């Protein structure tokens, strides 16, 4: 897919653990995107079905999808993989659930994670989840994006959290994080939260 591309980014939905279903604001916000990338910890594949009604959906298998914490192991589904390498707008996008950001201890690096999950390190954009903490960083030549969690932001109790978008145009990618609100979404207020590192 070339030209202008807009991707919806989501992770750590934890349905039905967090709540019975995703907030309706998520589906409204993703209307019109070219694809949705879910970076894992779905917990019920109905979430992929519902997101697929909005746009083609790709999902990473998170630790919670593999039975962590006594949760049910999610069955095989062609839309659910440990790691994806996708091409959008002339860029290579890798997606998995757990990536060591920040890179600590020193032997856990983004480069080693990319080699493990994708078998290569020439990834333009890396989408990941797991921490429930929204983040946009550039590590080496890779734009790394964690959209946070729409249901358990920063591992707090169930509440309106965050999603993200990745826009690709002219071979360049720009990521944004958005806060879910009662009325829809608004740009995430980075100043409200201090980075954990």
C-alpha positions in Angstrom: 0.0 0.0 0.0 1.6 3.3 -1.0 0.6 7.0 -0.8 -1.0 8.4 2.4 -1.8 5.7 4.9 -3.5 6.1 8.3 -3.3 3.2 10.8 -5.1 2.8 14.1 -2.9 1.6 17.0 -4.2 -0.2 20.1 -2.9 -2.5 22.7 -3.7 -4.2 26.0 -7.5 -4.2 25.7 -8.0 -7.0 28.3 -11.5 -7.7 27.3 -13.6 -9.0 29.2 -11.3 -8.6 32.1 -11.2 -4.8 32.0 -14.9 -4.4 30.9 -17.4 -6.4 28.9 -16.4 -4.7 25.6 -14.3 -2.0 24.2 -15.4 1.6 24.7 -17.5 2.7 21.6 -15.1 5.7 21.2 -12.5 3.3 20.0 -14.6 2.1 17.1 -15.7 5.7 16.2 -12.1 6.9 16.2 -10.8 4.2 13.9 -13.5 4.7 11.2 -11.7 5.4 8.0 -8.3 4.0 8.9 -6.5 1.7 6.4 -5.8 -0.9 9.0 -5.8 -1.5 12.8 -2.7 -2.9 14.6 -3.4 -4.4 18.0 -0.2 -5.0 20.0 -1.5 -7.8 22.1 -3.2 -8.8 25.4 -6.6 -9.0 23.7 -7.9 -11.8 25.9 -11.0 -12.5 23.8 -10.8 -12.8 20.0 -14.2 -11.1 19.7 -12.2 -7.9 20.0 -10.4 -8.7 16.7 -13.8 -9.6 15.1 -15.2 -6.2 16.1 -12.2 -4.2 15.1 -12.1 -6.1 11.7 -15.6 -4.8 11.1 -14.0 -1.3 11.0 -10.8 -2.1 9.1 -8.4 -5.0 8.4 -6.9 -5.9 11.8 -3.6 -7.5 12.7 -2.9 -8.5 16.3 0.1 -9.6 18.2 -0.2 -12.5 20.7 0.5 -11.1 24.2 1.4 -13.0 27.3 -2.2 -12.6 28.5 -3.3 -14.3 25.3 -1.1 -17.3 26.1 -2.5 -18.0 29.5 -0.5 -15.6 31.8 -2.2 -15.1 35.2 -4.4 -18.1 34.6 -6.3 -16.5 31.7 -7.6 -18.7 28.9 -5.2 -19.4 26.1 -6.5 -17.9 22.9 -6.9 -20.3 20.0 -5.1 -20.2 16.7 -6.3 -17.3 14.5 -4.5 -16.1 11.3 -4.9 -12.5 12.5 -3.0 -13.3 15.8 0.8 -13.8 15.7 3.7 -13.4 18.0 5.3 -10.9 15.6 4.2 -9.2 12.3 6.2 -7.6 9.6 3.9 -5.5 7.5 4.5 -3.0 4.6 2.5 0.2 4.5 3.2 3.4 2.6 6.7 2.1 1.6 7.7 1.5 5.2 8.4 -1.7 7.1 6.4 -2.0 10.3 7.1 -4.6 12.9 4.6 -5.4 15.6 4.9 -7.5 18.7 3.7 -7.3 22.3 6.8 -7.1 24.6 9.8 -4.9 23.7 12.5 -3.8 26.2 12.0 0.0 26.2 13.8 1.4 28.0 16.7 -0.8 27.0 17.6 -2.3 30.4 19.5 -4.3 31.4 22.1 -3.7 28.7 21.7 -7.1 27.1 17.9 -6.5 26.4 17.9 -4.2 23.4 15.3 -3.2 20.8 17.7 -4.6 18.1 17.8 -8.0 19.8 14.0 -8.0 20.2 13.5 -7.2 16.5 15.9 -10.0 15.5 14.0 -12.4 17.8 10.5 -11.5 16.7 11.0 -10.5 13.1 14.3 -12.2 12.0 15.7 -8.8 11.0 16.5 -5.3 12.4 15.8 -3.1 9.4 12.3 -2.1 10.8 11.2 1.5 10.2 8.4 1.5 12.8 8.0 -0.8 15.8 4.6 -1.1 17.4 4.4 -2.7 20.8 2.4 -2.8 24.0 2.6 -4.7 27.4 3.4 -1.8 29.7 0.1 0.0 29.4 2.2 3.2 29.2 1.9 5.3 26.0 5.2 6.1 24.4 6.7 7.5 21.2 10.5 7.1 20.9 13.1 6.9 18.2 15.7 4.2 19.0 18.4 4.0 16.3 16.6 4.4 13.0 13.4 2.9 14.3 10.3 4.8 15.4 8.9 2.9 18.4 5.3 3.4 19.4 3.3 2.1 22.3 -0.4 3.3 22.2 -0.9 2.5 25.9 -4.2 0.8 26.9 -7.7 2.0 26.2 -9.1 0.2 29.2 -6.3 -0.1 31.8 -4.1 3.0 31.2 -0.9 2.9 33.2 -2.2 -0.3 34.9 -4.8 1.7 36.8 -8.4 0.6 37.3 -10.7 0.4 34.4 -11.1 3.9 32.9 -10.9 5.7 29.6 -7.3 5.2 28.3 -5.4 5.8 25.1 -5.1 4.7 21.5 -2.7 5.9 18.8 -2.5 6.6 15.1 0.4 6.2 12.6 0.3 8.3 9.5 2.6 7.6 6.6 3.1 9.9 3.7 6.1 10.3 1.3 8.0 7.5 3.0 7.8 9.2 6.4 5.9 8.2 9.5 4.3 10.3 12.2 2.8 8.8 15.4 0.3 10.4 17.7 -1.3 9.3 21.0 -5.0 10.2 21.7 -6.9 10.2 25.0 -10.4 8.6 25.0 -13.0 11.0 26.5 -16.7 10.8 27.2 -17.3 12.6 23.9 -14.7 10.9 21.7 -10.9 11.5 21.6 -8.5 14.4 22.2 -4.8 14.7 21.8 -2.9 13.1 24.7 -1.6 15.6 27.3 2.0 14.5 27.7 2.6 17.1 30.4 0.1 15.5 32.7 2.2 12.4 33.1 5.9 12.1 33.8 7.7 9.5 31.8 8.7 6.5 34.0 12.3 6.8 32.7 
